[in-house]
């Protein structure tokens, strides 16, 4: 529910729904009081106009006018004009810049948000941060004061997966990153440091989510708005869009009829009452319909869906994978940047979605002769129960310890191995990628999988996340890029040979 609202502490939906379905009722087993997630900050009530001014001041962008950057030609560079990642483990913090105007960049290049001068600083001596003692609430029926807050620094309470931080007061600590054992690994870490999402980026999205929830609840009083996807799962970049899930009731929603009706109301709200703060709201009538819009304060692009709750669950599954092993996030981010650079990272154009790419990386790390990742759903079924109450899903990662692998491969070796696996080892014609099973399994004989070029199983609902790759030409292009990347990296051991980014492209 709304923070500080009179409904705080009541069930999220009317009691008649509780009697009809157990969708939100099944509680996880043996989950202790946990540090709560990013969407839990108690924020005093405010209207959207006041919030607009507050967010503009916080971002240093009161005029809400993007800066026009120089059009001078930028030369290819070593990732990037940043301090190299030392093999001693000392890490570097990176400062952002203003987004470019639409006139100064091509239509398909995302613009960069303004970052604070006080960008979050990495501290390597504390693997898992514990936030300051503070009251929190979540978009749901529970408000908890965690005992963990009262035992700051207690080794017994430390977890591998850091809790999502208070948005207005970001904890400056960060999970420890791996050491750079060779030149290629150092390049991977430098690119990760330059491109990963900063706390200020996440704050901008969370502030917008909080304000939009207040406005939407005037139309749908029992609804809750969740931030999901790469913004929260640990694999976000400076330019990651914000994905929002509007949960209006506990029962499934017909995406062709009811979801579109609800989104039409949301689009009307954005186009009228909130038109000074939200621009370009569009209703996209896809299989899962969405409203696309842009926040005028932060210039962040958002996609908002209705009751696609599997996105909430897989956000925290992926977040757990992101933090139980410190080589996962840098590897995923570099592969996402590589795929985007080579134009095979756009499901709307028949190639791979970022979500499919992340699952492919996780699958590779699970299937090594000495695995780097386990199957979390097999090892911790109570933490990833698909019937768990949504407002408890965020607690699961904090209960899972680090995964200690005997595989000591460097980031550079893992990157080369990833491309080799999909270029020469994986059987695209007969196998399906399954992170849930932590192995390649035979393709099912269902319509979801029949005659598909790439099969990647969604860990919760079992659908094919790579169904957008439906043309042989696009599939051949994807395989060709994997093969070429493997051959070049194997011979050159130089990331610039497959990803020659310029300085202005590093933070996109």
C-alpha positions in Angstrom: 0.0 0.0 0.0 0.9 3.6 0.0 3.6 4.5 2.5 2.0 6.1 5.6 -1.5 5.4 4.3 -4.4 4.3 6.5 -4.3 1.0 4.7 -0.7 0.2 5.8 -0.8 -3.1 7.6 -4.1 -4.3 6.0 -4.2 -7.0 3.4 -3.2 -5.8 0.0 -6.6 -6.7 -1.5 -10.1 -7.2 -0.2 -10.7 -10.3 1.9 -13.0 -11.8 -0.7 -9.9 -12.2 -3.0 -8.0 -13.9 -0.2 -10.8 -16.5 0.0 -10.7 -17.2 -3.7 -7.1 -17.7 -4.4 -3.8 -18.4 -2.6 -1.8 -16.4 -5.1 -0.5 -14.1 -2.5 -1.0 -16.3 0.6 1.7 -18.9 0.6 4.4 -17.8 2.9 8.1 -18.8 2.4 9.6 -21.3 4.9 12.2 -20.3 7.4 12.8 -16.8 6.2 14.0 -14.6 9.1 13.2 -10.9 9.5 15.2 -9.5 6.6 16.5 -6.2 5.4 13.9 -4.8 3.2 14.2 -3.8 -0.5 14.8 -0.7 -2.4 11.0 0.0 -2.8 10.5 0.3 1.0 11.4 3.9 1.9 8.7 5.7 3.9 8.3 8.9 2.1 6.0 11.7 3.4 2.9 12.4 1.3 3.5 14.9 -1.5 1.9 15.8 -4.8 3.4 15.2 -8.1 4.1 18.9 -8.7 6.1 19.2 -5.5 7.9 16.0 -6.3 8.8 17.3 -9.7 10.6 20.3 -8.2 12.2 18.1 -5.5 13.6 15.6 -8.1 14.8 18.4 -10.4 16.7 20.0 -7.5 18.1 16.6 -6.5 19.3 15.9 -10.0 20.7 19.4 -10.5 18.3 19.8 -13.5 15.7 22.3 -12.4 15.3 23.6 -15.9 14.7 20.1 -17.1 16.6 20.9 -20.3 19.1 18.4 -21.6 22.6 19.7 -22.3 23.9 19.6 -25.9 27.2 18.0 -26.0 30.0 18.6 -28.4 29.8 16.9 -31.8 33.6 16.6 -32.1 34.8 13.2 -33.2 35.8 11.0 -30.4 38.5 8.4 -31.0 38.4 4.8 -29.9 39.8 4.5 -26.4 40.9 2.0 -23.8 38.0 1.5 -21.4 37.6 4.4 -20.9 39.4 7.5 -19.9 39.1 6.1 -16.4 41.6 5.0 -13.9 42.6 1.4 -14.6 41.4 -1.3 -12.2 44.4 -2.3 -10.2 45.2 -5.8 -9.4 45.3 -4.9 -5.7 41.5 -4.7 -5.8 41.3 -0.9 -5.3 38.3 0.2 -7.2 37.3 3.5 -8.9 34.1 5.5 -8.8 32.9 7.1 -12.0 31.2 10.4 -12.3 28.3 10.8 -14.8 27.4 13.5 -17.2 24.3 15.1 -18.6 22.3 13.4 -21.2 22.7 14.6 -24.7 19.8 16.3 -26.5 17.8 14.4 -29.1 19.3 16.6 -31.8 22.9 15.6 -31.0 22.4 11.8 -31.1 20.8 9.3 -33.3 17.2 8.1 -32.4 18.4 4.8 -31.2 21.0 6.0 -28.7 19.8 6.5 -25.2 20.6 9.7 -23.5 22.6 10.0 -20.3 21.1 11.2 -17.1 22.8 13.7 -14.8 24.8 12.1 -12.0 25.6 13.7 -8.7 29.0 15.1 -8.0 29.0 12.8 -5.0 28.7 9.6 -7.0 28.6 6.5 -4.8 32.1 5.4 -3.8 33.1 1.8 -3.8 34.4 0.3 -0.6 36.0 -3.1 -0.9 36.4 -4.0 2.7 32.7 -4.9 3.4 31.3 -7.5 1.1 27.7 -6.9 2.1 26.4 -3.5 3.3 23.9 -3.1 6.1 21.9 0.1 5.9 21.5 2.7 8.6 18.9 2.0 11.2 15.7 3.3 9.6 12.0 2.5 9.3 11.0 1.1 5.9 7.8 0.0 4.1 7.2 -1.9 0.9 4.4 -1.5 -1.7 2.4 -4.1 0.2 0.7 -4.7 3.5 3.7 -5.0 5.9 5.9 -2.4 7.6 8.8 -4.0 9.5 11.5 -2.8 11.7 14.2 -5.4 11.1 16.2 -6.6 14.1 19.1 -6.7 11.6 19.2 -2.9 11.7 20.1 -3.1 15.4 23.1 -5.3 14.9 25.1 -3.5 12.3 28.2 -5.2 11.3 27.4 -8.5 13.0 29.1 -11.3 11.1 26.2 -13.6 11.7 23.9 -11.3 9.8 26.1 -10.7 6.8 24.7 -12.1 3.6 26.2 -12.4 0.1 23.3 -10.5 -1.6 23.2 -6.9 -0.4 19.8 -5.5 0.5 18.4 -2.9 -1.7 19.4 0.5 -0.4 17.4 3.4 1.0 16.9 5.4 -2.2 17.4 8.9 -0.7 20.4 7.9 1.4 22.3 5.4 -0.6 24.8 3.2 1.3 28.2 3.9 -0.3 29.4 0.4 0.2 29.4 -2.2 -2.6 30.0 -5.9 -3.0 33.6 -6.8 -3.6 34.7 -7.3 -7.2 37.1 -9.9 -8.5 40.8 -9.1 -9.0 42.1 -8.5 -12.5 44.4 -11.4 -13.2 45.3 -10.4 -16.8 45.0 -7.6 -19.3 41.7 -8.8 -20.7 40.2 -9.2 -17.2 41.3 -5.7 -16.4 39.5 -4.4 -19.5 36.3 -6.2 -18.4 36.5 -4.7 -15.0 37.2 -1.2 -16.3 34.2 -1.4 -18.6 32.0 -2.6 -15.8 33.1 0.2 -13.6 32.4 2.8 -16.2 29.0 1.5 -17.4 27.3 0.0 -14.4 24.2 1.7 -13.0 25.0 4.2 -10.2 23.0 4.7 -7.0 21.9 8.1 -8.3 20.4 6.4 -11.5 18.4 4.0 -9.3 17.3 6.9 -7.0 15.8 8.7 -10.0 13.8 5.7 -11.1 12.6 5.0 -7.5 11.5 8.6 -6.9 9.4 8.5 -10.1 7.9 5.1 -9.1 6.9 6.4 -5.7 5.2 9.5 -7.1 3.5 7.6 -9.9 2.1 5.0 -7.5 0.5 7.8 -5.5 -1.2 9.2 -8.6 -2.3 5.8 -10.0 -3.8 4.8 -6.7 -6.3 7.6 -7.0 -7.7 5.6 -10.0 -6.9 2.1 -8.7 -6.8 2.3 -4.9 -5.7 -1.2 -4.2 -2.9 -1.2 -6.8 0.8 -1.3 -6.1 3.6 -0.3 -8.5 6.9 -2.2 -8.6 10.2 -1.4 -10.1 11.6 -4.5 -11.8 14.1 -5.7 -14.4 17.7 -4.6 -14.8 17.2 -1.5 -12.6 17.0 -3.8 -9.6 18.5 -7.2 -10.6 22.1 -6.1 -10.4 22.8 -6.0 -14.2 21.7 -2.5 -15.0 23.8 0.1 -16.8 23.8 3.9 -16.8 21.3 3.9 -19.7 19.0 1.1 -18.5 15.3 1.8 -19.0 13.0 1.6 -16.0 10.5 -1.3 -16.0 7.4 -1.0 -13.9 4.8 -3.6 -13.0 1.4 -2.3 -11.9 -0.3 -5.0 -9.7 -4.0 -4.2 -9.5 -5.3 -7.5 -8.0 -4.2 -10.9 -7.1 -5.9 -12.8 -9.9 -4.3 -13.1 -13.3 -5.4 -10.3 -15.7 -6.4 -10.9 -19.3 -3.6 -9.1 -21.2 -5.7 -8.6 -24.4 -8.7 -7.0 -22.7 -8.4 -6.0 -19.1 -4.8 -5.1 -19.1 -5.3 -2.9 -22.1 -8.3 -1.2 -20.5 -6.3 -0.5 -17.3 -3.3 0.8 -19.3 -5.6 3.1 -21.4 -6.6 4.7 -18.1 -3.0 5.1 -17.1 -2.1 6.6 -20.4 -4.9 9.1 -20.1 -3.7 10.0 -16.6 -0.2 10.6 -18.0 -1.5 12.6 -21.0 -3.7 14.9 -19.0 -3.0 15.4 -15.3 0.7 14.5 -15.4 1.5 15.9 -18.9 3.8 18.5 -17.4 6.0 15.8 -15.9 5.5 12.7 -18.1 6.0 12.9 -21.9 5.3 10.7 -24.9 3.0 8.1 -23.2 2.2 5.4 -25.7 0.1 2.3 -25.3 1.9 -0.6 -27.1 -0.5 -3.4 -27.8 1.9 -6.3 -27.6 1.4 -9.8 -26.2 2.1 -8.2 -22.8 0.8 -4.6 -23.5 2.7 -1.7 -22.0 2.6 2.0 -21.7 5.9 3.6 -22.7 6.7 7.1 -21.4 9.6 9.3 -20.4 10.1 11.1 -17.1 10.9 14.7 -17.9 13.0 15.2 -14.7 15.5 12.3 -15.1 15.0 11.7 -18.9 14.6 8.0 -18.0 12.4 5.9 -20.4 9.9 3.6 -18.7 7.8 0.6 -19.7 4.8 -0.1 -17.5 2.9 -3.3 -17.6 -0.1 -4.7 -15.7 0.1 -7.8 -13.4 3.1 -9.4 -15.2 4.2 -10.6 -11.8 6.7 -13.1 -13.1 8.9 -10.0 -13.7 8.9 -9.3 -10.0 9.9 -12.8 -9.1 12.6 -13.2 -11.7 14.1 -9.7 -10.8 15.0 -11.1 -7.4 16.1 -14.5 -8.7 18.6 -12.7 -11.0 19.6 -10.3 -8.3 20.6 -13.3 -6.2 22.7 -14.8 -9.0 24.3 -11.4 -9.5 25.7 -11.2 -6.0 26.4 -14.8 -4.9 29.5 -14.8 -7.1 31.6 -11.7 -7.8 32.5 -12.5 -11.4 28.8 -12.6 -12.6 28.0 -8.9 -12.9 31.1 -7.8 -14.8 30.7 -10.7 -17.2 27.0 -10.1 -17.9 27.5 -6.3 -18.4 30.3 -6.7 -20.9 28.3 -9.3 -22.9 25.2 -7.1 -22.9 27.4 -4.2 -24.2 28.9 -6.5 -26.8 25.5 -7.7 -28.0 24.2 -4.2 -28.2 27.2 -2.9 -30.2 26.8 -5.8 -32.7 23.0 -5.2 -33.0 21.9 -8.6 -31.7 20.3 -7.2 -28.5 16.8 -6.0 -29.5 13.8 -8.4 -29.3 11.7 -5.9 -31.2 13.9 -6.5 -34.2 14.0 -10.2 -34.0 17.2 -10.6 -31.9 17.9 -11.4 -28.3 16.4 -9.5 -25.3 18.7 -8.5 -22.5 16.9 -10.9 -20.2 17.7 -13.8 -22.6 21.3 -12.8 -22.7 21.5 -12.7 -18.9 20.0 -16.2 -18.7 22.5 -17.4 -21.3 25.4 -16.2 -19.3 24.1 -17.7 -16.1 23.5 -21.0 -17.9 27.1 -21.0 -19.2 28.4 -20.4 -15.7 26.3 -23.3 -14.4 27.4 -25.8 -17.0 31.2 -25.5 -16.7 33.1 -28.7 -15.7 33.6 -26.9 -12.3 30.4 -24.8 -12.0 30.6 -21.2 -10.9 26.9 -21.0 -10.2 24.4 -23.5 -8.8 20.6 -23.8 -9.5 19.2 -21.5 -6.9 15.7 -22.8 -7.5 16.8 -26.3 -6.8 19.0 -25.5 -3.8 16.6 -22.9 -2.2 13.1 -23.8 -3.4 11.5 -22.1 -0.4 13.1 -18.8 -1.3 11.9 -18.9 -4.9 8.4 -20.4 -4.4 6.3 -19.1 -7.3 3.3 -18.7 -4.9 5.2 -16.6 -2.4 3.5 -13.3 -1.5 4.8 -10.6 -3.7 5.7 -8.3 -0.9 8.0 -10.9 0.6 9.8 -11.8 -2.6 12.6 -9.3 -2.0 13.6 -11.0 1.3 14.8 -14.2 -0.3 18.2 -13.0 -1.5 19.3 -11.9 2.0 18.9 -15.4 3.3 21.3 -17.1 0.8 25.0 -17.4 1.5 27.8 -16.9 -1.1 28.4 -19.7 -3.5 32.0 -20.9 -3.1 33.3 -22.3 -6.4 36.5 -24.2 -7.0 36.7 -22.7 -10.4 39.3 -20.0 -10.3 39.0 -18.8 -14.0 39.7 -15.2 -14.6 37.1 -12.9 -16.1 39.0 -12.9 -19.4 39.0 -16.7 -19.6 35.3 -16.8 -18.8 34.5 -14.3 -21.5 36.4 -16.3 -24.1 34.8 -19.5 -22.8 31.3 -18.0 -23.1 31.7 -17.2 -26.7 33.3 -20.6 -27.4 30.4 -22.4 -25.7 27.7 -20.9 -27.8 29.9 -21.0 -31.0 31.0 -24.6 -30.9 29.4 -26.6 -28.0 25.8 -25.8 -27.4 23.4 -27.7 -29.6 20.9 -25.0 -30.8 18.8 -27.5 -32.7 18.0 -29.9 -30.0 18.7 -28.2 -26.6 17.0 -25.7 -24.4 18.9 -23.4 -22.0 17.5 -23.9 -18.5 18.8 -21.9 -15.6 16.2 -23.6 -13.4 17.8 -27.0 -14.1 21.4 -25.6 -14.3 21.9 -27.6 -17.6 21.0 -27.9 -21.2 17.9 -30.0 -21.5 16.1 -31.5 -24.5 13.6 -29.2 -26.2 10.0 -29.8 -25.2 7.6 -30.8 -27.9 5.2 -27.9 -27.4 4.1 -25.0 -29.6 6.3 -22.6 -27.5 9.4 -24.5 -28.6 8.6 -26.1 -31.9 10.4 -24.7 -34.9 12.1 -22.1 -32.8 15.8 -21.2 -33.5 16.7 -20.3 -29.9 15.1 -21.8 -26.8 15.7 -20.1 -23.4 13.4 -21.2 -20.6 12.0 -18.5 -18.3 12.8 -19.9 -14.8 9.3 -19.4 -13.3 6.6 -19.7 -16.0 8.5 -22.0 -18.4 8.0 -19.8 -21.5 10.6 -19.2 -24.2 12.2 -15.8 -23.6 14.0 -16.0 -27.0 10.8 -16.5 -29.0 11.5 -13.1 -30.8 14.3 -14.8 -32.8 11.9 -16.2 -35.4 13.9 -15.6 -38.6 16.7 -17.8 -39.7 18.6 -14.9 -41.1 18.7 -13.2 -37.6 19.6 -16.5 -35.9 22.5 -17.0 -38.4 23.7 -13.5 -37.6 23.6 -14.1 -33.9 25.6 -17.4 -34.2 28.0 -15.7 -36.5 28.7 -12.9 -34.0 29.4 -15.5 -31.3 31.8 -17.4 -33.5 33.6 -14.3 -34.6 33.9 -12.9 -31.1 35.4 -16.3 -29.9 37.9 -16.5 -32.7 39.1 -12.8 -32.3 39.3 -12.9 -28.5 41.1 -16.3 -28.5 43.8 -14.8 -30.8 44.0 -11.2 -29.6 43.0 -11.3 -25.9 41.9 -7.7 -26.4 38.4 -6.5 -25.6 38.7 -3.5 -28.0 38.9 -5.9 -30.9 35.3 -6.9 -30.4 34.0 -3.9 -28.6 35.7 -0.7 -29.8 33.6 1.8 -27.8 34.3 5.5 -27.8 34.5 7.6 -24.7 30.9 9.0 -25.2 29.5 5.4 -25.6 30.9 4.0 -22.4 28.1 5.2 -20.1 25.2 4.5 -22.5 
